[in-house]
Amino acid sequence: MLWYKYIKPYRKQAITGFIFKMIEAFFELVVPLVVANIIDYGIGNNDSHYIIKMGIILFLLTFVGYGCALICQYFASYTSQSFGTLLRNDMYEAINKYDYANIDEVGTPSLITRLTNDIVQLQLAVAMAIRLVSRSPFLIIGSLIMAFRIDVTMALIFVVTAPLLAFVIYLVISKSTPMYLKIQQQLDKVSLLTRENLSGMRVIRAFSRQKQEKERFDQMTQEQKEMQIRVGKISALMNPTTNIIINIAIVVILYAGGIRVSLGTLSQGDIVALINYMNQILLSMFVFANVIVIFNKASASYKRVEEVLDIQPSILEKEGDIEELIAPIVSFKDVSFYYQGNIALNHVSFDVLENETIGIIGGTGSGKTTLVNLIPRFYDVSHGEILIKGVPIQNYHLHDLRNKMGIVPQKAILFTGSIRENMKWGKKDASDEEIKEALMLAQASSFCDKLDTQIVQDGKNLSGGQRQRLTIARALVRKPEILILDDSASALDFSTDAALRKALKTIDSTIFIVSQRVSSIMHADKIIVLSHGEIVGLGSHEELLKKCDVYKEIAHSQLSGEEK
């Protein structure tokens, strides 16, 4: 079982917490008897010495019980937090082993929720299991036993009352729990709409959609309010209904007990003790009902967490040394790739020699990004094979394969910290001189004169073009054998783009440039033209203008007569 694996290292703490909670519950069962003795022998006999003595005992019982509760709380918190830490670390490790297909399947937002909220729910369930799962049944059963110990006839009132209370609580929980889940789903929708509106505020104002978006928000929050009111009405029935049952039971105890007291077969202290035990049963059932709700939520979270740990990456690694051959640095051999059942690349074949610059161009959805994502093995090909220096990429260890490459994705991702820290993602032991050289090549040195300059989350204190140049510099720090630029200069002006391309010609790397701009790839050694996942053109700029209609159409739409 998943939960046992992560609790096992802390089972001593869990058992210790459980034992101290049982001690506290035992003292709670003893307290009504002490109060009964104070009434019967202390107050009844007007014995102040006895009252003081039993009062001290009552205080000690309460103090020791409070101490046991604190100790239990400590061990329950320690166990639950340690359980959550181990589980979260294993989940994070599992997610880091995922390939792109796994992440696409589950979704990044869902993974974040499972790492945070779902684990918190499980931690709460573990803590409640130690603190309350055993305590509540113990107090309910213990109160019934103590009632029988005081008087068997009066205890029959408890036998009737306890199932009635349990039935009422069950009805309320069974009706309200599914509604709480729907409310949570509705809250997710409200949060999603809020996030969309805040992030798209400029677009909403540009299209004058403020009124319509406000109406959408009002409608969603109104639905949530109505659901909250409905579940609130159902939940509100619990307290008055259970209180009525308890009060009726107390009235019956007082009535029947009064008769027994008059007959001398029952004392006044026993009546008070029975009432206290009745209240203990009520409170314990309330607590137990809340624990059931917590466990219902934890059960759903448990399944979601288990899914994360059960997912196995489809990309498997091979161990052992490999021997690279004298061959093209990258070769695609009849490569096809299917994404979610749809064909993304179809029978793609080409060779790339060392230090060549390869341009990749095509319409939206033609497979450009998919093609370069297959080289570092972010996805595995569906058919055919890709070779690096004559060796199938499946034979490389992923760490060794990706260490050969500098990859600049479409979206420029930077991390909170200094420029120096971000650059060292490319090479952890890079010197300041190496970083400055990479910044200069990437045309970023003009705004990166200080390497200690801080970058905020997502690089929001930089422009789009500055972020792109920094991500290019980060890849260049590594001095990669293969540099992949996936439409990573789209935010650059034409002069900066031209200066960047000129600088890239000086480095000793094989370069793949994915771009929508003909001007960015027209000077490449080879240009691959993609259309609907197929290569429809392969050659230099001049060759493609003569023989590739797709490329000719793109070039004519972007370039002036002199540039052509």
N, C-alpha and C positions, 0 to 999 in steps of 0.2 A: 504494500500500500504506500502511496506517495507520502501521506502525512506522517506515517510511522518512520520513514527513512529520515525525515528532517527533524522529528522530535526525539528520535533515539539517542543522539548525542547528549540530550538534555533531559533524559528520562528521570535521573536522580532529582533534578530540580522540580520537575513536574510532580513526581511522587511526594516530595517533601511539601510542596504547596498543597497538594490534595490532603495529606495527613493533617496539616495545620488547619485547613478549612473544616475538616471533620471534627477536630477538637473544638473549634469555635462553635460549630453547630451543636455539639454535645452540651456545651455550656449554655447555649440559648435554650435548650430543652430543660436544663436544670433550674434556670432562673425563675420560671413560674412556680415551681415547688418551693423555692426559698421564699418567694413573696407570699405564698399560701401559708407557710409556717409563721411568717411575721404576723399575718392577720390572725391566725388561729391561736398561737401561743404568746405572741408578744402583745398585740393590741387586745386580744381577747382576755388575757390575764393581767393586762396593764403592767407588763414586765418591761420596763425601759432598758434594763441591762440586756435582756434577750434581743430586744429590737436593735440596739446598737451593735451587738455581736453579729446578728444576722445581716444587718446593714453593711458591716465591714465585709462579710463573706460575699454579699451581693456586689459590692464595689470591686472586690478582688476578682470575682467571676467575670464581671464586665470588663475590667482592666486586662485580664489575661486573654479573654475572648477578643478584645480589640487588638492586643499584641499579636495573637495568632492570625487575625485578619490581615494585619500589616505584613506579616511574614509571608502569608499566602499570596498577597498582592504582589510582593517583590518577586517571588519565585514564578508566579504566573506571568508577570510582565517580562521577566528575564527569559523564560522559556518561549513565549510567543514572539518576542522581538528577535531572539536568536533563530528561531524557526523561520521567521520571515526573511532574515538576512541570508541564511543559507539558501533558501528557496529562490530569493531574488537573484542571488549571485549565479545559481545554476541556470535560471531562466535567461539571464543576460548572456551567459556563456553559450547557451543553446542558440539564442538569437544571433549571436555573432558568428555562429557556424552556418547559419542559413545562407542559401544562395538567393539570387534575385527572385527566382520563381517562388520560393517559400515566402519571401516578404510580400510579393505581389498577391499571393494567395490569402494571407492573413490580414495584411494591411498594417501600415505603420501606426495609425491612431489606435487600432485595436491592441497592438502589442504594447503600446505605452499604457493603455488602461489596464491591461493584465499585469504589467509590471508594478503598477501603483495601486489602484483601487482594489483589484481582485486579491492581491496579496494582503492588503490591509484588512479585508473582510475575513480572510483565513486566519490572520493573526488574532483578530478579535474573537473568532470562534475558538481558537486554542486557549486563549486566556479565559474565556467564559466556561470552557469545558473543565478547566482546573478549578475555577472559583465557584461555579454555580451549578453545573450539571449534576454533580453528586450531592451538593448541599441541599438543593430544593427537594428532591425525593426523600433524602434523609430526614429533613425537618417534617415533611408531610407524614411519612410513615412513623417517624419518632413521636410526633404529636398525637397520632392515633393510638400508638402503644401506651403513651403516658396517660391518655384519656381513659383507656381500658384499665390501666393500673390504678387510677383514682376511683373509677366506678364503671362497671360493665354496662349497666343500664343507661347511664348518661352518655357513654361512648357510642351508643347506637345512633345518637343524633349526629355524631361525626361521620358515621358510616353512610348515612343518608346525604348529609350536606356535601361531603367531599366530591362524590361523583357528579352532583348537580353543578358545583362550581367548575369542575373539569369540563363538563358538557357545554356550559355557557362560553367558557374561554375558548374551547375548540371551535364552536360555531363562529365566533367573532374572528378568530385567526384565519380559519379556512376561507371566510368571505373576504377579509381585508388583505391578506398577503398577496393574492394575484393582482389586486388593484394597486398595491404599492409598487409592484413590478411594472405595471402599465404607466404609473405616474413617473417612474424613473425613465422609462422609454420616452415619455412625452417631454421630460426635462432635457433629455439628450437632443430632442428636436428643437427645443427652445434655445439651447446652447449653440447648436449648429447654426440656426438662423441668426442669432446674435453675432457669432463669429463671422458669418458671411457678410452681414451688414456693416460691421466695424471695419473689416478688411477691404470691403468694396464701397466704402463711403463715397469716394470720388466718382465712381461709376454711377452710383445711385443718384447723386446730385447732377451729374452730367446729363442723365436721362430724365431728371425731375420725377423720380420714382419714390420720393420720401413718403408721400401719402399712402401709396399702395403697400410699401414695405411696413409702414406703421400698422396698417390694417391687418397684414399677415401676422405680425407680431402680436397684436391684440387678440386675434383669433386663436392663436396657439396658447397664449397665456390664459385666455378665457376657458379653453378646453382643460388646461391643467388645473385651473381653479375649481371647475365643476367636478373634476375627478377627485380633487382633494376634499371637497365638501362631501361627496358621496362616501368616500372611505372614512372621513371624519365622523359622519353620522353613524356609520356601522361601529366604528371603534368606540364612539361615545356611549354605546349601549353597555360596554363591559363594566365600567365602574358602578353605575346605578344598579344594574342587574345583580352583580355579585354582592354589592353592599346590601341589597334587599335580602338576598339569600342568607348572608352572614347575620344580618340583624334579626331576621326571623329565627335563625338557629340560636342566636344569643337570647332572644325572648323566650324561646322554648327551654333553653338551659336555665334561665332565671326562674321561669315558672315552675318547671319540674324540679329544679334544684331547691327552690324555696320550699316546696312541699317536703322534699327530702331533709332539708335543714330543720324544718319544724318537727319532723319525726325523729330527728337526731341521728339519721343514718349518713348524713353528709355535712361537712363543715362549710362555713362561709369562705374560708381560704380555698377550698377545693373548687367552689363555684368560680372564683376569680381565676384560678389556674386553668379551669376548663375554657373560660372566655379567652384567656391569653393564648391557649393552644389553638383555639378556633381562628383567631386573628393570624397566628403564625402560618396556619394552613393556607389562608387567603393570600397572604403576602408571598409565600413560597410558590403558590400557583401562578401569581402575577409574574414573578421572576422567571419561573420555568417557561411561561408562555413567551416572554421576550427572548429567552434563550433559543426557543424553537424558531422564532422569526430570524434570529441571527444565523442559526444553522441552515435555514432554507436559503438565505442569501449566500452563505459560504459554500453551499452545495453547488450552486451555479458557478461561483468563482472557481471552485475546485476543478470542475470540468474544463473551464476555459484555460486554467493554468496547466492542467494535464495535457491539453492539446498542444500547448507550446512546447512542452518537454518531449512529447511523443513524435513531433515532426522530425523526420530525418532528412538532411540535405540530399538532394538528388545528385549533386556533384560530389563524387567520391575521389579521394586522393590516393595516389600510389606512392609508396615509400621506396627508397633506394636511389642509387646514383644513376645518372643518365649520361650518355655520350653524344654530344652535339656533333652534327655532320657539317661538311662544307656544302651548303645548300642555301637557297633563298631564305632570308631571315623570317619571312612570313609567307605561308602558302595556304590558300583555300582550295580544297579538292572536292568539287561537286557538293558544296555545303548547302543544306536546306535547314530551315528552322521554322518551327510552328509555335506560335504564341497563343495560348488559350484556345487551341483548336483552329486558329487562323494562320495561314501561311504568311510569314514575314520575310523570309528569304527563300529563293527557289533556284537550286542548282548553280550556286555561285562558285566560280573558279578563277583564281589569278595568283600570280607570284609577285613578291616584293623583294627587291635586292637590298642589301645593306646600304644605309645612308640615303636611300631614295626618299623623295617626298611624294606622298600619294594624296591627291585631292579626291574627295567623295562628295558628289552633288546629286540632287534629285528632288522631286517634289515632296510635299508633306506626306508622311506615311509610306515613303518608298523603301524604308529599311536601312537608312544611313546609320542611325544610332545603334540599331540592332547589330549591324555588321561589326562595328568597332567594339561593342560589348561582348562579342564572342571571342575576341582575341585574348583578353585577360581571363576568360572563362567565367564571366559573370553568369552566363547561361551555357548549357551544353548543347551542341548542335543536335538536331533531330536526325540528320543524315549527312554522310560525308565526314571529312576530317579537316582539322586545321593543324598545321605543323609550324613549329618555331625551330629554325636551323635544322630542318629535316626530322625533328622529333615531334610526334603527336603531343599536343598540349596536355592530354590526359595523363601522359607519363611524367609530367613535371609535378613537383610539389607546389601547391598553390602559392605558398610564400615565395618560393624561388621564381615562379613564373611572373608574379606580379611585381617582384623586385626589379625585373628587367624593364619595367614600364613606368612611364610618367603619364598619368591619366588626368585630363581636365574635363569634367563633365559639363553638360549643357548648363545646369544651374550652378552658379558660382557659390560654393559653400565655404564659409570661413568660420572659425571658432573663437569664442571669447578668450581674450588674452592679447599678448603683444604680437607685433609683426614677426619678431624673431621666433616666438613659440609656434606661430602658424607655419613659418617656413620650415621649421624642423620636423614637421610632419613628413616632408619629403625625404629628409635625411636627419636622423636624430642627433648626430654628432657634427652637423654642418658648422663650419666656422663663420664668423661675421663676414669675412672676405668672400666666401662661397655664396652666402646669402645675397650680398650686395651685387655680385656678378650676375646671379640669377635675376635679381630685380632689374638690373640694367638691361639684360637681354629681353625681359618681358615688358620693357618700357614703363616700369613702375618706380624707378629711382627718383623721378621728379617729385613724387608726393610721399616717398618713404625715406626721407633723409635720416630719420631716427628709428632704429629698430625696436626701441622700447615703446613706441607709440601703441596705445591700446586700441584694440578692435572690439566693438560691442557685439552683442548677439547678432548672428547672421550678417555681420559687417554692415549694419545699418548706418554707421557714421561714414560710409564710403559710397561713392556713386557706383552705378552698375559697371561702368567701364573700369573703374579702379578695382573693384572686386574681381573682375575677370582677369586683369593683369596680375593680381596677387596669386590667384589660383594657378595661372600659367607659371609664375615664378616658383611656386611651391613644387610643381612638377619638375621644373628645370634644375632645382637644387640637387636632385637625385642624380643628374647626368644620366638619364635613362638610355638604354639601347633602343627602345621604341617609345616614341612620344605620340600620344593620342589626344588631339584637340577636337572635342565634339562640339562644334558650333560655339567655341569659347571666345570668339572675338566679335560676336554680333553687336555688342554695345560700344565697340570702339569706332571712333571716327576713321575716315579713310586714310588720313595721313599716318595716324598711329598704327593702324592695321598694316599699312605698307612698311613702316619702320620695323614692326614686329616680324613680318615675314622676311625682311632683309636680315634681321638679327638671327633668326632661326636657321638661315642657310650656313651660319658659321659654326653650328654645333655638330657634334659627331653622333647623330641619332637618325634612325629611320622615323619619318614623321607621317602620321595620318592626320589630314585636316578635313574635318566634316564642316561644310559651310553651305549656306544658301546663296552666298555671294560668289559670282564668277571671278571677280577681281581677286578674291582671297585664294583661289586655287588654280588660276590660269597659268601660273608659272611653275606648277608642280611637274615633276618628272612624268608622272602618270596621273590621269584623271579617270575615276570610275564613275560612270553615270548609272544611277539606279532608277528603275520605274517598276512599281508594284512588286518589289522584292527581287527583280531580275536585273542583271547587268545588260544594259542596252547600248553601252558605249565604253570603250577602254582605249586610252591613248593620250597623246599630248593635246594641248589646247587647239593647235592648228589642225591636227588630224581629226579631232572630233567635230570641228566646225565644218569639215568637208563631208564626213560620213555619218554623223549622228544627228538625227533630226531633233531629238529631245534636247540635246545640249545646245544645238544651234538656236532653238526657240528660246531657251533660258538666256543664252548669251545676247541675243538680239534684244531681249526685253530689258537688259541691264546695262549693256555697254554702248558707248557711242561708236560712231564709225571709225574714229582714230584708234580707240582702244582695241577694237577687233583686229 
